[in-house]
Amino acid sequence: MNEKYNVYLVSDSTGETLDRIFLSLKSQFANFTYEKKEFAFIRTEQQIDKIIKSCNDSKNSLILYTIVETRLAKYISNQSEKNNVPCFGILGNLILSFSKLLNQKAIHKPSAQHVLDDDYYKRIEAIQFTMSHDDGKKVDDIENADVILLGVSRTSKTPTSIYLANRGYKTINIPLVLEQKIPKDLISNTKACIVGLVADPERLADIRRNRVAIMKDNKLREYTNLEFIKKEIIDSKNLFKKNNWPIIDVTRRSVEETAASILKIIEIKKNK
């Protein structure tokens, strides 16, 4: 039986960067059992002392940290070593190497990435735009979108849109329903990156059945019918091919992978 680890994620900022790094790290180990404890905005030695004490009180503790202030980074490293707690600094060596490469000193300022600059406000605007245009709610200003996603129900349109919005792209997602026409302005739109999302019909049927079970609505038989779904997918593919819109199969893709493919399409479109 695998031992369970207590993983302490310690950050002097929001902890978002560290959490993503840990997500990538743990995915490389199939038999890693752990309990995650997160500590954000750690700025004092007293806070670190409490974390070290908690590590000593727990079995199999280890620390991953992103602390850019040099003095505090040294403190958590030294205290961990004194107490025999495995401790790994995620950014320290990278910042030092970059400093040497660029021939300039790092500012070592916590939360420096969370600056209220033009990029920040662009992301906020994109998120607001995307949320108000979710699931075909609003299509009268399609010309203002950076990305337009189309697909039948349960092809990850909404989560992909939100992910892209967080990257600063105003995204509209439009559900494809049989017999229902798409917006006229869509065909003539050359500004936005228009992408069609499809998925394996059997996989879609499973997802839809689970959704209907949660909704406790037995009237939606057609919605979960495999033959109906197959026709939906065929019709959506024909629509995408007719208009030369790129198609992405999301069956075995995470939202992040789908978004990465869309960003690549955007880059190719820009360079044309």
JOPE-V62298 format. One record per pair of residues at least 24 apart in sequence whose ideal C-beta (glycine too) atoms are under 10 Angstrom apart, sorted by the first residue. I is the first residue (numbers start at 1). J is the second residue. D is the distance in Angstrom with one decimal. If there is no record, write none. Layout:
((I | J | D) (I | J | D))
This chain:
((1 | 31 | 9.9) (1 | 33 | 8.8) (2 | 29 | 9.9) (2 | 30 | 9.9) (2 | 31 | 5.0) (2 | 32 | 7.5) (2 | 33 | 5.0) (2 | 34 | 9.8) (3 | 31 | 10.0) (3 | 32 | 9.8) (3 | 33 | 7.2) (3 | 34 | 9.7) (3 | 59 | 8.2) (3 | 60 | 5.6) (4 | 32 | 9.5) (4 | 33 | 4.6) (4 | 34 | 6.5) (4 | 35 | 6.7) (4 | 58 | 9.9) (4 | 59 | 7.9) (4 | 60 | 6.5) (5 | 32 | 7.3) (5 | 33 | 7.0) (5 | 34 | 4.5) (5 | 35 | 7.5) (5 | 36 | 9.5) (5 | 58 | 9.3) (5 | 59 | 8.7) (5 | 60 | 4.6) (5 | 61 | 7.4) (5 | 62 | 6.1) (5 | 86 | 9.4) (6 | 34 | 7.2) (6 | 35 | 5.5) (6 | 36 | 8.4) (6 | 37 | 6.5) (6 | 54 | 8.5) (6 | 55 | 7.3) (6 | 57 | 9.5) (6 | 58 | 4.4) (6 | 59 | 7.1) (6 | 60 | 6.1) (6 | 61 | 4.5) (6 | 62 | 7.4) (6 | 63 | 9.6) (7 | 32 | 9.2) (7 | 34 | 4.9) (7 | 35 | 7.0) (7 | 36 | 5.1) (7 | 37 | 6.9) (7 | 38 | 9.2) (7 | 60 | 9.3) (7 | 61 | 8.0) (7 | 62 | 5.9) (7 | 63 | 8.1) (7 | 64 | 6.8) (8 | 35 | 9.9) (8 | 36 | 8.3) (8 | 37 | 5.1) (8 | 38 | 8.1) (8 | 39 | 6.7) (8 | 51 | 6.0) (8 | 52 | 9.1) (8 | 54 | 7.5) (8 | 55 | 6.2) (8 | 58 | 8.7) (8 | 61 | 6.4) (8 | 62 | 7.0) (8 | 63 | 4.6) (8 | 64 | 7.2) (8 | 65 | 8.1) (8 | 80 | 9.6) (8 | 85 | 8.4) (8 | 87 | 8.9) (9 | 36 | 6.4) (9 | 37 | 7.1) (9 | 38 | 4.8) (9 | 39 | 6.8) (9 | 40 | 8.6) (9 | 63 | 8.1) (9 | 64 | 5.5) (9 | 65 | 7.6) (9 | 66 | 8.5) (9 | 90 | 9.5) (10 | 37 | 9.1) (10 | 38 | 8.3) (10 | 39 | 4.8) (10 | 40 | 8.6) (10 | 42 | 5.4) (10 | 47 | 8.7) (10 | 48 | 7.5) (10 | 51 | 6.1) (10 | 52 | 10.0) (10 | 63 | 5.9) (10 | 64 | 7.2) (10 | 65 | 4.1) (10 | 66 | 7.7) (10 | 67 | 7.0) (10 | 76 | 6.8) (10 | 80 | 9.9) (10 | 87 | 9.0) (10 | 89 | 9.8) (10 | 90 | 10.0) (11 | 38 | 7.9) (11 | 39 | 7.0) (11 | 40 | 5.4) (11 | 41 | 7.5) (11 | 42 | 6.5) (11 | 64 | 9.2) (11 | 65 | 6.8) (11 | 66 | 4.9) (11 | 67 | 7.2) (11 | 68 | 9.7) (11 | 90 | 9.1) (11 | 91 | 9.8) (11 | 110 | 8.5) (11 | 111 | 9.5) (12 | 39 | 9.7) (12 | 40 | 8.3) (12 | 41 | 6.7) (12 | 42 | 5.5) (12 | 43 | 5.8) (12 | 44 | 10.0) (12 | 47 | 9.6) (12 | 65 | 8.3) (12 | 66 | 7.0) (12 | 67 | 4.7) (12 | 68 | 6.4) (12 | 69 | 6.4) (12 | 72 | 6.9) (12 | 73 | 8.7) (12 | 76 | 9.9) (12 | 108 | 9.8) (12 | 109 | 9.5) (12 | 110 | 4.0) (12 | 111 | 7.5) (13 | 40 | 6.9) (13 | 41 | 6.9) (13 | 42 | 9.1) (13 | 43 | 9.7) (13 | 66 | 7.1) (13 | 67 | 9.0) (13 | 68 | 8.3) (13 | 109 | 9.8) (13 | 110 | 5.3) (13 | 111 | 4.3) (13 | 112 | 8.3) (13 | 113 | 7.5) (13 | 114 | 6.9) (14 | 38 | 10.0) (14 | 40 | 5.6) (14 | 41 | 7.5) (14 | 66 | 10.0) (14 | 110 | 9.8) (14 | 111 | 7.2) (14 | 113 | 9.2) (14 | 114 | 7.1) (15 | 39 | 7.5) (15 | 40 | 4.2) (15 | 41 | 8.3) (15 | 42 | 9.1) (15 | 65 | 9.9) (15 | 66 | 7.7) (16 | 40 | 8.8) (16 | 66 | 9.6) (16 | 113 | 8.9) (16 | 114 | 9.1) (17 | 66 | 5.8) (17 | 90 | 7.8) (17 | 91 | 8.0) (17 | 113 | 7.5) (18 | 64 | 6.3) (18 | 65 | 7.2) (18 | 66 | 4.6) (18 | 67 | 9.8) (18 | 90 | 6.2) (18 | 91 | 8.9) (19 | 64 | 9.7) (19 | 66 | 9.7) (21 | 64 | 7.5) (21 | 66 | 7.9) (21 | 90 | 5.7) (21 | 91 | 9.2) (22 | 64 | 6.1) (22 | 90 | 8.8) (25 | 64 | 8.0) (25 | 88 | 9.5) (25 | 90 | 9.4) (33 | 60 | 9.6) (34 | 60 | 8.8) (34 | 62 | 8.9) (35 | 60 | 9.7) (35 | 61 | 9.9) (36 | 64 | 9.9) (37 | 61 | 8.9) (37 | 63 | 9.7) (39 | 63 | 9.4) (39 | 65 | 8.8) (41 | 110 | 7.9) (41 | 111 | 8.3) (42 | 66 | 9.7) (42 | 67 | 6.9) (42 | 69 | 10.0) (42 | 72 | 7.8) (42 | 76 | 8.2) (42 | 110 | 9.0) (43 | 67 | 8.9) (43 | 69 | 7.7) (43 | 72 | 7.2) (43 | 110 | 6.8) (44 | 72 | 7.9) (44 | 75 | 9.5) (45 | 71 | 8.9) (45 | 72 | 7.1) (45 | 75 | 5.5) (45 | 76 | 8.7) (45 | 79 | 8.3) (47 | 72 | 9.3) (47 | 76 | 9.6) (48 | 72 | 7.3) (48 | 75 | 6.0) (48 | 76 | 5.0) (48 | 78 | 9.9) (48 | 79 | 6.2) (48 | 80 | 9.0) (49 | 75 | 9.2) (49 | 76 | 9.7) (49 | 79 | 7.1) (51 | 76 | 7.9) (51 | 79 | 8.8) (51 | 80 | 9.3) (51 | 85 | 9.3) (52 | 76 | 7.9) (52 | 79 | 5.1) (52 | 80 | 6.7) (52 | 82 | 8.5) (52 | 83 | 5.5) (52 | 85 | 6.6) (52 | 87 | 9.3) (53 | 79 | 9.9) (53 | 83 | 8.7) (55 | 79 | 9.5) (55 | 80 | 7.7) (55 | 83 | 6.8) (55 | 84 | 9.5) (55 | 85 | 4.7) (55 | 86 | 9.4) (55 | 87 | 9.0) (56 | 83 | 5.8) (56 | 84 | 8.8) (56 | 85 | 7.4) (58 | 85 | 9.6) (60 | 86 | 9.3) (61 | 85 | 5.6) (61 | 86 | 7.8) (61 | 87 | 9.6) (62 | 86 | 4.2) (62 | 87 | 7.2) (62 | 88 | 7.5) (63 | 87 | 4.3) (63 | 88 | 7.0) (63 | 89 | 9.1) (64 | 88 | 5.2) (64 | 89 | 8.2) (64 | 90 | 6.1) (65 | 89 | 5.7) (65 | 90 | 6.7) (65 | 91 | 8.6) (65 | 92 | 8.8) (66 | 90 | 4.9) (66 | 91 | 5.1) (66 | 92 | 8.8) (66 | 110 | 9.2) (67 | 91 | 7.9) (67 | 92 | 8.1) (67 | 108 | 9.2) (67 | 110 | 7.7) (68 | 92 | 8.3) (68 | 95 | 6.7) (68 | 106 | 7.3) (68 | 107 | 8.3) (68 | 108 | 4.8) (68 | 109 | 6.8) (68 | 110 | 5.9) (68 | 111 | 9.1) (68 | 112 | 7.4) (68 | 113 | 9.9) (69 | 108 | 5.3) (69 | 109 | 7.9) (69 | 110 | 6.3) (70 | 95 | 9.4) (70 | 96 | 9.9) (70 | 106 | 8.9) (70 | 108 | 5.6) (71 | 108 | 9.0) (72 | 108 | 9.4) (72 | 110 | 8.9) (73 | 108 | 8.5) (119 | 168 | 6.7) (120 | 168 | 9.3) (121 | 168 | 9.7) (122 | 167 | 9.8) (122 | 168 | 4.8) (122 | 169 | 9.3) (122 | 170 | 9.2) (123 | 165 | 7.4) (123 | 166 | 6.3) (123 | 167 | 7.4) (123 | 168 | 4.8) (123 | 169 | 9.2) (124 | 165 | 9.4) (124 | 166 | 9.9) (124 | 168 | 9.3) (125 | 165 | 9.2) (125 | 168 | 8.4) (125 | 170 | 7.4) (126 | 161 | 9.9) (126 | 162 | 9.9) (126 | 164 | 7.8) (126 | 165 | 4.5) (126 | 166 | 7.8) (126 | 167 | 7.8) (126 | 168 | 5.1) (126 | 169 | 5.7) (126 | 170 | 4.9) (126 | 171 | 7.3) (127 | 161 | 9.9) (127 | 162 | 7.5) (127 | 164 | 9.9) (127 | 165 | 4.5) (127 | 166 | 6.6) (127 | 168 | 9.0) (127 | 169 | 10.0) (127 | 170 | 9.1) (127 | 171 | 9.5) (128 | 165 | 8.4) (128 | 170 | 9.0) (129 | 161 | 10.0) (129 | 165 | 7.3) (129 | 169 | 9.3) (129 | 170 | 4.2) (129 | 171 | 7.6) (129 | 172 | 8.2) (130 | 158 | 9.1) (130 | 161 | 5.2) (130 | 162 | 6.4) (130 | 163 | 9.6) (130 | 164 | 7.4) (130 | 165 | 3.8) (130 | 166 | 9.0) (130 | 169 | 8.0) (130 | 170 | 6.4) (130 | 171 | 4.6) (130 | 172 | 7.5) (130 | 173 | 8.2) (131 | 158 | 9.6) (131 | 161 | 8.7) (131 | 162 | 7.7) (131 | 165 | 7.6) (131 | 171 | 9.8) (132 | 172 | 9.5) (133 | 161 | 8.1) (133 | 165 | 9.8) (133 | 170 | 8.0) (133 | 171 | 7.4) (133 | 172 | 4.3) (133 | 173 | 7.3) (133 | 174 | 8.8) (134 | 158 | 5.7) (134 | 161 | 6.7) (134 | 162 | 8.4) (134 | 165 | 9.9) (134 | 171 | 9.0) (134 | 172 | 8.4) (134 | 173 | 6.3) (134 | 174 | 9.9) (134 | 175 | 10.0) (135 | 161 | 9.2) (135 | 172 | 9.7) (135 | 173 | 6.5) (135 | 174 | 8.0) (135 | 175 | 5.9) (136 | 172 | 8.0) (136 | 173 | 7.2) (136 | 174 | 4.5) (136 | 175 | 5.4) (136 | 176 | 9.3) (136 | 177 | 8.9) (136 | 180 | 9.2) (136 | 182 | 9.3) (136 | 183 | 8.6) (137 | 172 | 9.1) (137 | 173 | 9.5) (137 | 174 | 9.6) (138 | 172 | 7.8) (139 | 172 | 6.9) (139 | 174 | 6.7) (139 | 182 | 8.7) (139 | 183 | 4.5) (139 | 184 | 9.6) (139 | 185 | 7.6) (139 | 186 | 7.9) (140 | 183 | 8.3) (140 | 185 | 8.4) (141 | 170 | 9.8) (141 | 172 | 8.8) (141 | 185 | 9.1) (142 | 172 | 6.4) (142 | 174 | 9.0) (142 | 183 | 6.1) (142 | 184 | 9.4) (142 | 185 | 4.8) (142 | 186 | 6.2) (142 | 188 | 9.6) (142 | 189 | 5.9) (142 | 191 | 9.0) (142 | 192 | 7.1) (142 | 194 | 9.5) (143 | 185 | 6.8) (143 | 188 | 9.5) (143 | 189 | 6.7) (143 | 190 | 9.8) (143 | 191 | 6.3) (143 | 192 | 7.8) (144 | 170 | 6.4) (144 | 172 | 8.8) (144 | 191 | 8.7) (144 | 192 | 8.7) (145 | 169 | 8.6) (145 | 170 | 5.2) (145 | 171 | 6.6) (145 | 172 | 4.6) (145 | 173 | 9.8) (145 | 186 | 10.0) (145 | 189 | 8.1) (145 | 191 | 7.9) (145 | 192 | 4.6) (145 | 193 | 8.8) (145 | 194 | 9.0) (146 | 170 | 4.7) (146 | 171 | 6.7) (146 | 172 | 9.1) (146 | 191 | 8.1) (146 | 192 | 6.1) (146 | 193 | 6.8) (146 | 266 | 7.7) (147 | 171 | 4.4) (147 | 172 | 7.4) (147 | 173 | 8.8) (147 | 192 | 6.1) (147 | 193 | 5.0) (147 | 194 | 7.8) (147 | 195 | 7.0) (147 | 259 | 9.5) (147 | 262 | 6.5) (147 | 263 | 9.2) (147 | 265 | 9.0) (147 | 266 | 7.1) (148 | 172 | 4.9) (148 | 173 | 7.5) (148 | 174 | 6.7) (148 | 182 | 9.9) (148 | 183 | 9.3) (148 | 186 | 6.9) (148 | 189 | 7.2) (148 | 191 | 9.8) (148 | 192 | 4.9) (148 | 193 | 7.3) (148 | 194 | 4.6) (148 | 195 | 7.4) (148 | 196 | 9.8) (148 | 245 | 8.9) (149 | 173 | 4.3) (149 | 174 | 7.2) (149 | 175 | 9.7) (149 | 192 | 10.0) (149 | 193 | 9.3) (149 | 194 | 8.1) (149 | 195 | 5.6) (149 | 196 | 7.9) (149 | 197 | 5.9) (149 | 248 | 9.1) (149 | 258 | 9.2) (149 | 262 | 7.9) (150 | 174 | 5.1) (150 | 175 | 8.0) (150 | 176 | 5.8) (150 | 182 | 7.2) (150 | 186 | 8.1) (150 | 194 | 7.1) (150 | 195 | 7.4) (150 | 196 | 5.2) (150 | 197 | 6.9) (150 | 198 | 9.7) (150 | 236 | 7.3) (150 | 239 | 7.7) (150 | 240 | 7.4) (150 | 243 | 9.6) (150 | 245 | 7.4) (150 | 247 | 9.9) (151 | 175 | 7.2) (151 | 176 | 6.2) (151 | 195 | 8.8) (151 | 196 | 6.3) (151 | 197 | 3.5) (151 | 198 | 6.5) (151 | 199 | 7.9) (151 | 232 | 9.5) (151 | 233 | 9.3) (151 | 236 | 6.5) (151 | 240 | 9.2) (151 | 247 | 9.5) (151 | 248 | 9.0) (151 | 250 | 7.9) (152 | 176 | 5.0) (152 | 177 | 7.8) (152 | 178 | 8.8) (152 | 196 | 9.9) (152 | 197 | 8.4) (152 | 198 | 7.8) (152 | 199 | 8.1) (152 | 201 | 9.6) (152 | 204 | 7.4) (152 | 208 | 9.8) (152 | 229 | 7.5) (152 | 231 | 9.9) (152 | 232 | 4.5) (152 | 233 | 6.6) (152 | 235 | 8.5) (152 | 236 | 5.6) (153 | 177 | 8.0) (153 | 204 | 7.9) (153 | 207 | 9.0) (153 | 208 | 6.9) (153 | 211 | 8.7) (153 | 223 | 7.3) (153 | 229 | 9.1) (153 | 232 | 8.2) (154 | 197 | 9.9) (154 | 199 | 7.3) (154 | 203 | 9.0) (154 | 204 | 5.5) (154 | 205 | 9.4) (154 | 206 | 9.6) (154 | 207 | 4.8) (154 | 208 | 5.7) (154 | 210 | 9.5) (154 | 211 | 7.0) (154 | 223 | 9.5) (154 | 229 | 9.3) (154 | 250 | 9.5) (155 | 196 | 9.0) (155 | 197 | 4.2) (155 | 198 | 6.5) (155 | 199 | 5.1) (155 | 204 | 7.4) (155 | 207 | 9.3) (155 | 232 | 9.9) (155 | 233 | 9.1) (155 | 236 | 8.6) (155 | 248 | 9.1) (155 | 249 | 9.3) (155 | 250 | 5.6) (155 | 251 | 9.2) (155 | 258 | 9.3) (156 | 197 | 6.5) (156 | 199 | 7.9) (156 | 207 | 9.7) (156 | 248 | 9.6) (156 | 250 | 5.0) (156 | 251 | 9.9) (156 | 253 | 8.0) (156 | 254 | 8.9) (156 | 255 | 5.9) (156 | 258 | 6.3) (156 | 259 | 9.6) (157 | 195 | 9.9) (157 | 197 | 6.1) (157 | 250 | 9.1) (157 | 258 | 9.8) (158 | 255 | 9.6) (159 | 254 | 9.6) (159 | 255 | 4.7) (159 | 256 | 9.7) (159 | 258 | 8.8) (159 | 259 | 9.0) (160 | 195 | 9.0) (160 | 197 | 7.3) (160 | 248 | 9.1) (160 | 250 | 7.8) (160 | 253 | 9.5) (160 | 254 | 9.9) (160 | 255 | 5.4) (160 | 256 | 9.1) (160 | 257 | 9.9) (160 | 258 | 5.1) (160 | 259 | 5.6) (160 | 261 | 9.8) (160 | 262 | 7.3) (161 | 255 | 9.6) (161 | 259 | 9.2) (161 | 262 | 9.9) (162 | 255 | 8.4) (162 | 259 | 9.5) (163 | 254 | 9.8) (163 | 255 | 5.4) (163 | 256 | 6.8) (163 | 258 | 8.2) (163 | 259 | 4.6) (163 | 260 | 9.5) (163 | 262 | 9.2) (163 | 263 | 9.9) (164 | 193 | 9.6) (164 | 255 | 9.6) (164 | 258 | 9.4) (164 | 259 | 5.6) (164 | 262 | 6.6) (164 | 263 | 7.8) (164 | 266 | 9.1) (166 | 259 | 9.2) (167 | 259 | 7.4) (167 | 262 | 9.7) (167 | 263 | 7.2) (167 | 266 | 9.9) (169 | 193 | 8.4) (169 | 259 | 9.1) (169 | 262 | 8.4) (169 | 263 | 8.2) (169 | 266 | 7.6) (171 | 195 | 9.9) (171 | 259 | 9.7) (171 | 262 | 9.0) (173 | 197 | 8.6) (176 | 232 | 7.2) (176 | 233 | 9.6) (176 | 235 | 7.6) (176 | 236 | 5.1) (176 | 239 | 7.2) (176 | 240 | 9.6) (177 | 232 | 8.5) (178 | 222 | 9.2) (178 | 228 | 8.2) (178 | 231 | 7.3) (178 | 232 | 6.4) (178 | 235 | 6.8) (178 | 236 | 9.7) (179 | 235 | 9.9) (182 | 239 | 7.5) (182 | 243 | 9.3) (186 | 243 | 8.2) (186 | 245 | 9.4) (187 | 242 | 9.5) (187 | 243 | 6.4) (189 | 243 | 9.9) (190 | 269 | 9.7) (191 | 269 | 9.9) (192 | 266 | 9.6) (192 | 269 | 9.4) (193 | 245 | 9.2) (193 | 246 | 8.2) (193 | 262 | 6.9) (193 | 263 | 9.2) (193 | 265 | 5.8) (193 | 266 | 4.8) (193 | 267 | 9.6) (193 | 268 | 9.3) (193 | 269 | 5.5) (193 | 270 | 9.1) (194 | 240 | 8.7) (194 | 243 | 7.5) (194 | 244 | 9.3) (194 | 245 | 4.8) (194 | 246 | 7.9) (194 | 265 | 9.5) (194 | 269 | 9.8) (195 | 240 | 8.5) (195 | 245 | 6.4) (195 | 246 | 5.2) (195 | 247 | 7.6) (195 | 248 | 6.1) (195 | 258 | 9.0) (195 | 261 | 8.4) (195 | 262 | 5.6) (195 | 265 | 6.4) (195 | 266 | 9.2) (196 | 236 | 6.4) (196 | 237 | 7.4) (196 | 239 | 7.2) (196 | 240 | 3.5) (196 | 241 | 8.7) (196 | 243 | 8.7) (196 | 245 | 5.0) (196 | 246 | 7.0) (196 | 247 | 4.7) (196 | 248 | 7.3) (196 | 249 | 9.9) (197 | 236 | 8.4) (197 | 240 | 9.2) (197 | 246 | 10.0) (197 | 247 | 7.8) (197 | 248 | 5.7) (197 | 249 | 8.1) (197 | 250 | 5.4) (197 | 253 | 9.6) (197 | 258 | 7.3) (197 | 262 | 9.3) (198 | 232 | 9.4) (198 | 233 | 5.7) (198 | 234 | 9.6) (198 | 236 | 6.1) (198 | 237 | 6.1) (198 | 240 | 7.8) (198 | 247 | 6.0) (198 | 248 | 7.4) (198 | 249 | 5.4) (198 | 250 | 7.2) (198 | 251 | 8.2) (199 | 229 | 9.2) (199 | 233 | 7.4) (199 | 236 | 9.9) (199 | 248 | 9.6) (199 | 249 | 6.5) (199 | 250 | 5.2) (199 | 251 | 4.7) (199 | 252 | 9.2) (199 | 253 | 9.2) (200 | 229 | 9.5) (200 | 230 | 10.0) (200 | 233 | 8.3) (200 | 249 | 7.6) (200 | 250 | 9.3) (200 | 251 | 4.3) (200 | 252 | 8.4) (201 | 226 | 6.1) (201 | 227 | 8.7) (201 | 228 | 9.2) (201 | 229 | 4.5) (201 | 230 | 4.6) (201 | 231 | 9.0) (201 | 232 | 7.9) (201 | 233 | 5.4) (201 | 234 | 9.1) (201 | 251 | 9.6) (202 | 226 | 6.7) (202 | 229 | 8.3) (202 | 230 | 9.0) (202 | 251 | 9.3) (203 | 229 | 9.6) (203 | 250 | 9.3) (203 | 251 | 5.3) (203 | 252 | 8.7) (204 | 229 | 5.2) (204 | 230 | 9.3) (204 | 232 | 8.2) (204 | 233 | 7.5) (204 | 250 | 9.8) (204 | 251 | 8.5) (205 | 229 | 5.5) (205 | 230 | 9.1))
